[in-house]
Amino acid sequence: MKVIGINASPRKKANTQTLIEAALAGAADKGAETRLVNLRELQINGCLGCEGCKKQLGKCVQKDDLTPLMQEMTTFDAIVLGTPVYWYHVSAQFKILVDRLYSFFDLGVDPQTGKTTIKSAFPAGKELLMFISRGDPEPAPMYGQFYKHLDEWLNIVPFSLGAGQFEFIHQYGANLDRKSAANDVELIQKARLAGEKLTIRES
Ligand SMILES: Cc1cc2nc3c(=O)[nH]c(=O)nc-3n(C[C@H](O)[C@H](O)[C@H](O)COP(=O)(O)O)c2cc1C
């Protein structure tokens, strides 16, 4: 069992990373082989929209650090992702990852039915755990309706990965305190247990 954690927070050892590490520790306790990748340490570019991947599905033409990482992601049994909330959305690093996963997708139209067809070269059925850390408490003090959009949008992540089981864990009220997750015993325990759960396949 192999589990990869991908941290999309630009802040080193802050809340998102702490939560991913807790989950990876939980999975490792149950015998999983784990690896943590911090997107902030990689050279990553946004999607070019060149459609080069449609000629060779699953192969992004870009030569940056994300191209091999996306290939590596296909080899893991479970994926743990984490992002801070930035301006009511995910971080730029996280959005780049999701945009680039488009390289596995071919969206078309069935000429007979006119319906959208979806072909994905990303191996389906992987387990997914996702952490979303935000400064605001719940309920949000202002523009709370924007979080509805975020919550809905987040469903694109399991969809783009063709995930099997998936779970979202939100951290609320972190403010800008990078140690708030580390100081929240209950949340760390929840993250750890979610990581352990990744090693148990539910049928
Ligand atoms: C540019 C920026 C934008 C942010 N926007 C929001 C926001 O819209 N809503 C919110 O609740 N917190 C917002 N925050 C706070 C972060 O989500 C919060 O501090 C989070 O815990 C950061 O995760 P990290 O510790 O892993 O970096 C923002 C922080 C930054 C730096």
Ligand as a Chemical Component Dictionary entry (heavy atoms), coordinates in Angstrom:
data_LIG
# 
_chem_comp.id                   LIG 
_chem_comp.type                 NON-POLYMER 
_chem_comp.pdbx_formal_charge   0 
_chem_comp.three_letter_code    LIG 
# 
loop_
_chem_comp_atom.comp_id 
_chem_comp_atom.atom_id 
_chem_comp_atom.alt_atom_id 
_chem_comp_atom.type_symbol 
_chem_comp_atom.charge 
_chem_comp_atom.model_Cartn_x 
_chem_comp_atom.model_Cartn_y 
_chem_comp_atom.model_Cartn_z 
_chem_comp_atom.pdbx_ordinal 
LIG C1  C1  C 0 -3.567  35.238 0.236 1  
LIG C2  C2  C 0 -4.381  34.653 1.349 2  
LIG C3  C3  C 0 -5.739  34.582 1.179 3  
LIG C4  C4  C 0 -6.530  34.009 2.187 4  
LIG N1  N1  N 0 -7.877  33.940 1.985 5  
LIG C5  C5  C 0 -8.647  33.357 2.926 6  
LIG C6  C6  C 0 -10.056 33.241 2.719 7  
LIG O1  O1  O 0 -10.612 33.632 1.703 8  
LIG N2  N2  N 0 -10.767 32.633 3.705 9  
LIG C7  C7  C 0 -10.201 32.158 4.851 10 
LIG O2  O2  O 0 -10.915 31.617 5.689 11 
LIG N3  N3  N 0 -8.865  32.251 5.065 12 
LIG C8  C8  C 0 -8.079  32.831 4.133 13 
LIG N4  N4  N 0 -6.728  32.903 4.331 14 
LIG C9  C9  C 0 -6.129  32.287 5.549 15 
LIG C10 C10 C 0 -5.623  30.864 5.290 16 
LIG O3  O3  O 0 -6.590  30.071 4.645 17 
LIG C11 C11 C 0 -5.260  30.175 6.618 18 
LIG O4  O4  O 0 -4.280  30.920 7.300 19 
LIG C12 C12 C 0 -4.785  28.745 6.410 20 
LIG O5  O5  O 0 -4.721  28.122 7.670 21 
LIG C13 C13 C 0 -3.415  28.705 5.746 22 
LIG O6  O6  O 0 -2.951  27.382 5.617 23 
LIG P1  P1  P 0 -1.402  27.031 5.874 24 
LIG O7  O7  O 0 -1.152  27.300 7.336 25 
LIG O8  O8  O 0 -1.259  25.605 5.526 26 
LIG O9  O9  O 0 -0.616  27.900 4.988 27 
LIG C14 C14 C 0 -5.920  33.509 3.376 28 
LIG C15 C15 C 0 -4.536  33.621 3.529 29 
LIG C16 C16 C 0 -3.764  34.182 2.532 30 
LIG C17 C17 C 0 -2.272  34.282 2.721 31 
# 
loop_
_chem_comp_bond.comp_id 
_chem_comp_bond.atom_id_1 
_chem_comp_bond.atom_id_2 
_chem_comp_bond.value_order 
_chem_comp_bond.pdbx_ordinal 
LIG C1  C2  SING 1  
LIG C2  C3  SING 2  
LIG C2  C16 DOUB 3  
LIG C3  C4  DOUB 4  
LIG C4  N1  SING 5  
LIG C4  C14 SING 6  
LIG N1  C5  DOUB 7  
LIG C5  C6  SING 8  
LIG C5  C8  SING 9  
LIG C6  O1  DOUB 10 
LIG C6  N2  SING 11 
LIG N2  C7  SING 12 
LIG C7  O2  DOUB 13 
LIG C7  N3  SING 14 
LIG N3  C8  DOUB 15 
LIG C8  N4  SING 16 
LIG N4  C9  SING 17 
LIG N4  C14 SING 18 
LIG C9  C10 SING 19 
LIG C10 O3  SING 20 
LIG C10 C11 SING 21 
LIG C11 O4  SING 22 
LIG C11 C12 SING 23 
LIG C12 O5  SING 24 
LIG C12 C13 SING 25 
LIG C13 O6  SING 26 
LIG O6  P1  SING 27 
LIG P1  O7  DOUB 28 
LIG P1  O8  SING 29 
LIG P1  O9  SING 30 
LIG C14 C15 DOUB 31 
LIG C15 C16 SING 32 
LIG C16 C17 SING 33 
# 
